[in-house]
Amino acid sequence: MKLLFLACLSPKTGNHTTAERIRSHIESAGHTCELRDAAEFQSPAEVANLISSNPTFEGALAIHLFKAGRLLLDIQVPFGVIFGGTDINEDVKVEQKRVVMEQVLQKARFAVAFTDKLKEEAELYLLSQSSRIYVQPQGIQTEVSEKFCWSEFLRSSDASIEHVDELRVFLLVCGLRRVKDPLYLVEVFSEWHYENPLNVLVIIGPKIDPLFTVEVEAVVKSFSPRAFSTTKLCGRKLPSLVRSSPGLSVHVPYSAAVFPALSLSLPFSIIHASVSPESRRTELCRCFCRAAGVFLAQERSQQELHAAMKRCFAVVNSSVSEGMSAAILEAMDLGVPVLARDIPGNAAVVQHEFTGLLYSSPQEFVHQSHRLLSDHELRERVVRNGKLYVEEHHGLNQERETYRRLVDTLL
């Protein structure tokens, strides 16, 4: 059987990886599966014309009820759908989209949810028949690039390459779009970085939303200018011009003569004379690095990304909504602890203090990170249990058999 498979195929995204993996499962059963980007089509009529002009297509499949599933409404061959996550968690809140997705689900021969929670939400909001919704967690497979260079990765991200082995890199893996909320932790992480410059946050992922990407780049760039990394400021003597008054010292570090491009509007700090030299350096760092310690890395291949994840201290998720985060599961499989925002999609795979750590606010993120840093038993436990969880519940064999069986229902 030949299938048309529609999905959102932005390069190096979780959706793309999932679609390619499922396509492989289908083709391993002897079928032909043509994977196409849903963005290529503007309306259901275009997809209907494609299928009618290619009679070899005997069925179809789509990931995401609205973005891809709606395009199958006019076709005359049977089809199945796979929930993406944002379709059930976010798009159902828009009545126009909800009605369309309900039509898709009613017409689909089967639907697949990654979690029981996602199935329950679909049944609640889309008035679907539960017998037609199957729960199949994502299958996970990781592969680490042998040519990956950790120091080069940090250098290209503008993160400090001093004391590389001592850095504690928190890696936030996500496509740059609002639902992933990559700026959620920036302010609190920067404050934490002031206390310990060895803690850094690196955001990595494809630029999916161009306008939001510009916003993220602007925030990160303005918050952590390369010339003033906190580690560099704290690691050497700070030249300053000191003007004294009773009980006070006004420190103006790095005059405009040293850095003429900064002009005379250089920030300065008023510090009491009794403040210790270490505290004085910390305060001066605050003047220059309002949110240092946060960096943006260029997207990498899947193998290089897995290598970076394996080297980092912890993988972070800050999403507003998730169907099932492949990055979280990949981190578990790689033996890396996970710090995930406490939302239904994450809580479905991260059992707090057992397979990972959940947080519900930026401040709680710092608290849980402190625990991960200081409690070695906790770290070892979540790493061990996370890997066992993925091996038990997210194997490729079960996923392969499920999709082979479901595709056979389209015959």
Disulfide bonds with the S-S distance in Angstrom:
none
